[in-house]
């Protein structure tokens, strides 16, 4: 979700359509949590969630 439409930035009074490139890119790119502190359990949850979503 682009920053300008997130609840925490609502005070900026921005709306969908204000940054069309950001909105387009946010629908085409998936960000995965990646850091050395992600546990095996969290990785399994992420993979399972993706598999359900993609119907693998």
C-alpha positions in Angstrom: 0.0 0.0 0.0 1.5 3.4 -1.0 2.4 5.6 1.9 0.0 8.4 0.9 -3.1 6.2 1.4 -2.1 4.7 4.7 -4.1 5.6 7.8 -1.0 7.1 9.6 -0.7 9.7 6.8 -4.3 10.6 6.6 -3.5 14.0 8.1 -1.8 15.0 4.8 -5.3 14.9 3.1 -3.9 12.9 0.2 -6.1 10.4 -1.7 -5.9 7.6 -4.3 -5.0 9.1 -7.6 -2.6 11.7 -6.2 0.4 9.6 -6.9 -0.5 7.2 -9.8 2.9 5.8 -10.3 3.3 4.8 -6.7 -0.2 3.2 -6.8 0.6 1.3 -10.0 3.9 0.0 -8.6 2.3 -1.0 -5.3 0.0 -3.4 -7.2 2.9 -5.0 -9.1 5.6 -5.5 -6.4 5.4 -7.7 -3.3 7.6 -6.9 -0.4 8.5 -9.8 1.9 9.8 -9.5 5.4 13.5 -10.2 5.3 15.9 -9.8 8.1 18.1 -12.1 10.3 15.5 -12.2 13.1 12.7 -13.8 11.1 12.1 -17.1 12.8 11.5 -20.5 11.0 7.9 -20.3 12.3 7.4 -16.9 10.8 8.9 -18.1 7.5 6.5 -21.1 7.4 3.6 -18.7 8.1 4.6 -16.4 5.2 5.2 -19.3 2.8 1.8 -20.9 3.8 0.0 -17.6 3.3 1.5 -17.0 -0.1 0.7 -20.6 -1.2 -2.9 -20.1 -0.2 -3.1 -16.8 -2.0 -1.5 -18.1 -5.1 -3.3 -21.5 -4.8 -0.2 -23.6 -5.1 
